[in-house]
Amino acid sequence: MKSWQRHLNKLRFVTLGLVFALLVLLPFLHLYQTYVAAHAYDLLTPGEKLVYDTMEALTAPFTDDPEQDLDAVKGTTWSGSLFGLKLSDPLAVLGQSAAALDVSWPFVLTALIPVLATVLLGRFFCGWICPATLLYELNDNFAAWLRKAGLPVARRRLDRRVKYLVLAAGLVISMVTGTAVFAAVYPPAIIGREIYYAVAVGGFGAGAVFFLLTILFDLMVSRRGFCRYVCPGGALYSLLGRFRALRIRRDVTQCNDCAKCNVVCQFGLDPWHDDFGQECNNCTACIAVCPTDALAFTLHLKDIPFQGPGHLGHAYRRRQEAGAVHEEAA
């Protein structure tokens, strides 16, 4: 019987889709609130009336006072409010504290839940919530299609420590300039901001160009290269989740050494040899692709050393046969 955990990857895509859809919906709700507060429906343009009517139809079953009640959900994945609970990306708190050369404890507390969740679940934000992940994974599928079509797609391996240097350099620059520079290069912040610009202002900002460059970097230089080698948020989440409690483990007795887990891992990790490390975002892609259900979540504070070849694979069988022959000869 197939493990239920192999279906978690489908749930993950649903979650990513919902987060992205929410980021698109929020600026429309903001416009609708503005129109309601202005009490000037007759003065709206046809396009604005379409937004008003659509949002009114969507929200009417849930609220009688959109001007106030729709404030329950505000912001982006960078920082926002969810039904009165204020949440911020830990990178936002770290970067803005560095820029201000001061610590605002109420602001720090808004990152407490994400930090605790990362300590327990690891780099889960990158795999399950980050709106850029949805686009990056679609881009990776496009790269796979190009490769099958015989077109060159770069697969260079770089030094993963580069992103930690980016994180450190960003903090130094923020302290020197007084500017939270991470917001300009951090994909989740860029996407939330650019979607708002597109909806509310009618165009994109410079961040859209930067994000497009990260897409091209992944396509032409290295698979998921920006997340793996450059992203300062990825660096921070990797550090916070190094000793995560929830991690994926290989059941060597069920493994057949097919290596499909390594092929599907967009972060270039090595589940086949029990090497997940702090870079793993618990995306469950390896669990989903495993034909023998040899991979599953477990509660443990560190990865176990390489257990040897899978017991259902040829290498293990040959070793067992060779051992049996040796015992008979002895």
C-alpha positions in Angstrom: 0.0 0.0 0.0 1.4 3.4 -1.0 2.4 5.7 1.8 0.0 8.7 2.3 3.1 10.9 2.5 3.8 10.6 -1.2 0.7 12.7 -1.8 2.0 15.6 0.3 3.7 17.0 -2.8 0.3 17.6 -4.4 -0.9 19.4 -1.2 2.3 21.5 -1.4 1.4 22.7 -4.9 -2.1 23.5 -3.7 -0.6 25.5 -0.8 1.8 27.4 -3.2 -1.1 28.1 -5.5 -3.3 29.5 -2.7 -0.5 31.7 -1.5 0.1 33.1 -4.9 -3.6 33.6 -5.5 -3.9 35.5 -2.2 -1.1 37.8 -3.2 -3.0 38.6 -6.4 -6.3 39.0 -4.5 -5.0 41.4 -1.8 -4.4 44.4 -4.0 -7.8 44.0 -5.6 -9.4 44.0 -2.2 -7.4 47.1 -1.3 -8.7 48.9 -4.4 -12.2 47.8 -3.5 -11.9 49.1 0.0 -10.7 52.4 -1.4 -13.6 52.7 -3.8 -16.1 51.9 -1.0 -14.5 54.5 1.3 -14.8 57.1 -1.5 -18.5 56.6 -2.0 -18.1 57.5 -5.6 -19.2 54.4 -7.6 -20.7 56.6 -10.4 -17.4 58.3 -10.9 -15.4 55.1 -11.4 -14.2 54.1 -14.8 -15.6 50.9 -16.4 -12.5 49.0 -15.4 -12.7 50.2 -11.8 -16.4 49.4 -11.7 -15.6 45.8 -12.8 -13.1 45.5 -9.9 -15.7 46.9 -7.5 -18.5 44.6 -8.7 -16.3 41.5 -8.7 -14.9 42.1 -5.3 -18.3 43.0 -3.9 -19.7 39.7 -5.2 -16.8 37.8 -3.7 -16.8 39.4 -0.3 -20.6 40.0 0.2 -21.2 36.5 1.8 -18.5 37.2 4.4 -18.8 40.8 5.4 -21.3 43.7 5.6 -18.6 46.3 6.2 -15.8 45.7 3.7 -14.1 49.0 4.6 -13.3 47.6 8.0 -13.6 43.9 7.9 -11.3 43.3 4.9 -8.4 44.7 6.9 -8.3 41.2 8.5 -5.8 40.1 5.8 -3.2 42.6 4.8 0.4 42.7 3.6 2.5 40.1 1.7 4.8 37.2 2.6 7.4 39.9 3.6 5.2 41.3 6.4 1.5 41.3 7.0 -1.5 40.8 9.3 -3.7 37.7 9.3 -6.9 38.1 11.4 -5.1 40.3 13.9 -2.0 38.2 14.0 1.0 40.1 12.8 3.6 38.0 10.9 6.9 38.9 9.3 9.6 37.1 7.4 12.6 36.7 9.7 14.8 38.2 6.9 12.6 41.3 7.0 13.1 41.7 10.8 16.9 41.0 10.5 17.4 43.4 7.5 15.4 46.3 8.9 16.9 45.9 12.4 20.4 46.1 10.7 19.3 49.2 8.7 18.0 50.9 11.8 20.9 49.8 14.0 18.2 49.2 16.6 15.9 46.4 17.6 12.2 46.9 17.8 11.0 44.1 20.0 7.3 44.3 18.9 8.6 43.8 15.3 10.9 41.0 16.3 7.9 39.2 17.9 6.1 39.2 14.5 8.9 36.8 13.3 8.6 34.5 16.3 6.1 32.1 14.8 8.0 31.7 11.5 11.3 31.2 13.4 9.8 28.5 15.7 8.2 26.8 12.7 11.5 26.8 10.8 13.3 25.3 13.8 10.8 22.5 13.9 10.1 22.0 10.2 13.3 23.3 8.6 13.4 25.3 5.4 9.7 24.8 4.9 8.9 28.4 3.9 11.0 27.9 0.7 9.2 24.7 -0.3 5.6 25.3 0.9 4.9 29.0 1.1 7.3 31.1 -0.9 5.4 32.4 -4.0 8.6 32.4 -6.0 8.9 28.7 -5.5 5.8 28.1 -7.7 7.3 30.1 -10.6 10.8 28.6 -10.1 9.4 25.0 -10.2 7.4 25.8 -13.3 10.6 27.2 -14.8 12.4 24.0 -13.9 9.7 22.0 -15.7 10.2 24.2 -18.7 13.9 23.6 -18.5 13.3 19.8 -18.5 11.2 20.2 -21.6 14.0 22.2 -23.3 16.5 19.5 -22.4 14.3 16.8 -23.9 14.0 18.8 -27.0 17.7 18.8 -27.3 18.3 22.4 -26.4 21.2 23.2 -24.0 20.2 23.9 -20.4 23.0 24.7 -17.9 23.5 22.5 -14.9 26.5 24.0 -13.3 27.2 23.3 -9.6 28.3 26.3 -7.6 29.4 26.8 -4.0 26.4 26.8 -1.7 28.2 29.0 0.8 27.8 31.9 -1.6 24.3 32.7 -0.3 25.7 33.0 3.3 28.1 35.6 2.0 25.2 37.3 0.3 23.3 37.3 3.7 26.3 38.7 5.5 27.1 41.3 2.9 23.4 42.4 2.9 23.5 42.9 6.6 26.7 45.0 6.4 25.3 47.1 3.5 22.0 47.6 5.4 23.9 48.9 8.5 26.2 51.2 6.5 23.5 52.7 4.2 20.5 52.5 6.5 18.5 50.8 3.8 16.9 47.3 4.1 18.6 46.1 0.9 17.2 42.6 1.1 13.7 43.8 0.0 15.3 44.6 -3.4 16.7 41.1 -4.0 14.5 38.7 -2.1 12.1 37.0 -4.5 9.0 36.7 -2.1 9.2 40.4 -1.3 9.7 41.3 -5.0 6.7 39.2 -6.2 4.3 40.6 -3.6 5.4 44.1 -4.4 5.3 43.7 -8.2 1.9 42.1 -8.1 0.6 45.1 -6.2 2.2 47.5 -8.7 0.7 45.6 -11.6 -2.8 45.7 -10.1 -2.9 49.0 -8.3 -0.6 51.1 -10.5 -1.0 49.4 -13.8 2.7 48.4 -14.4 5.7 46.7 -13.0 8.7 48.1 -11.2 12.5 47.3 -11.5 12.0 44.3 -9.3 10.2 42.5 -12.1 13.4 42.8 -14.2 15.5 41.4 -11.3 13.2 38.5 -10.8 13.3 37.7 -14.6 17.0 37.6 -14.3 16.8 35.0 -11.5 14.6 32.9 -13.8 17.2 33.2 -16.6 19.9 32.4 -14.1 18.1 29.1 -13.2 17.5 28.3 -16.8 21.0 29.1 -18.3 23.4 28.7 -15.4 22.3 26.3 -12.7 19.1 24.4 -11.8 17.3 26.4 -9.0 20.5 28.3 -8.9 19.2 31.4 -7.2 17.6 29.6 -4.3 20.5 27.2 -3.9 23.4 29.7 -4.2 22.3 33.3 -3.9 19.0 33.8 -2.0 19.7 35.5 1.4 16.4 34.2 2.7 17.3 30.7 1.8 20.5 31.1 3.7 18.8 32.4 6.8 16.2 29.6 6.7 18.9 27.0 6.2 20.7 28.2 9.3 17.5 28.3 11.4 16.5 24.9 10.3 19.8 23.1 10.5 18.7 21.1 13.5 15.1 20.8 12.5 13.0 18.2 14.2 11.1 17.0 11.1 13.3 15.6 8.4 13.1 13.0 5.6 14.8 9.7 6.1 15.5 6.7 3.9 14.4 3.2 5.0 17.4 1.2 3.6 15.4 -2.0 3.8 12.9 -0.6 1.3 15.3 1.1 -1.0 16.1 -0.3 -4.5 18.8 2.2 -5.4 16.9 3.6 -8.4 18.2 7.1 -7.6 15.0 8.7 -8.7 15.0 10.8 -5.5 18.3 12.4 -6.5 17.1 13.1 -10.0 13.9 14.9 -8.8 15.6 17.0 -6.1 15.9 20.5 -7.5 18.3 21.5 -4.8 20.9 18.9 -5.9 20.8 17.0 -2.6 21.6 13.3 -2.2 18.7 11.4 -0.5 19.9 8.2 -2.1 23.0 8.3 0.2 21.1 9.7 3.2 22.6 13.2 2.6 19.8 15.8 3.0 21.6 18.4 5.1 20.3 21.8 6.2 19.5 22.8 2.6 16.5 20.4 2.4 13.2 22.3 2.3 11.0 19.2 3.1 9.3 19.6 -0.3 8.5 15.9 -0.4 9.3 15.5 -4.1 11.6 12.7 -3.3 9.0 11.0 -1.2 6.5 11.3 -4.1 8.7 9.8 -6.7 10.1 6.9 -4.7 8.6 3.6 -6.1 9.1 1.6 -3.0 8.0 4.1 -0.3 11.6 4.0 1.1 11.5 7.7 2.0 9.3 9.2 4.7 9.2 11.9 7.4 10.7 11.2 10.8 11.4 13.1 14.0 15.1 13.5 14.5 17.5 16.3 15.1 20.1 15.2 12.5 20.5 13.1 9.4 21.9 9.6 9.9 25.2 8.6 8.2 25.1 6.7 4.9 23.5 3.3 5.6 24.8 1.5 2.5 23.1 0.3 -0.6 19.3 -0.3 -0.6 18.4 -3.9 0.4 16.2 -4.2 -2.7 18.9 -3.1 -5.1 21.4 -5.1 -7.1 24.5 -3.9 -5.2 23.2 -5.2 -1.8 22.1 -8.5 -3.3 25.5 -9.0 -4.9 27.2 -8.2 -1.6 24.9 -10.7 0.2 25.6 -13.4 -2.4 29.3 -12.8 -2.2 29.2 -13.0 1.6 27.3 -16.3 1.4 29.8 -17.7 -1.1 32.7 -16.6 1.2 31.0 -18.3 4.2 30.5 -21.6 2.3 34.2 -21.5 1.1 35.3 -21.0 4.7 
